[in-house]
């Protein structure tokens, strides 16, 4: 059967409810797939607003798709089609789940690699920090030891300066004593000369 209805007639029949129902049934019998409203309006030479209420009323009288009787072969084909749709839907869902699972596994693996990298970096930083701490403690101990040695050297230097000052004073005192000794020797020499002269005079007498 053709999907195109016969050319609209020039019928003067008014587009009554019964007339529209009859023409719609005729179109349906011919498996018409076009626009019922425009086709019916053109057939009765009427406006869309006139035929639309009758078409809606006619459609309300039609049985629902679910209640249409089907033979066994049609029912089997419908069941097979529904089963195929269900299988395809399940397969699609499984495929989507597999893709999402793979994506999650990839993200998890990447996250584990990042965590491992951060863990390695943390261990390296911890080791560096411990080494720097040891070096700092060693440097502090060396600095303390150096400061102690420097303090001892400064004390020794002060003692040496005191000894030098005492030596300088002793040297001055020695020079004074040496001078006094020379003066005493000179006086003794003069006295000795006078004594010898006196003894010579006494011998001459």
Secondary structure, 3 states (H helix, E strand, C coil): CCCCCCCCCCCCCCCCHHHHHHHHHHHHHCCCCCCHHHHHHHHCCCCHHHHHHHHHHHHHHCCCHHHCCCCHHHHHHHHHHHHHHHHHHHHHHHHHHHHHHHHHHHHHHHHHHHHHHHHHHHHHHHHHHHHHHHHHHHHHHHHHHHHHHHHHHHHHHHHHHHHHHHHHHHHHHHHHHHHHHHHHHHHHHHHHHHHHHHHHHHHHC
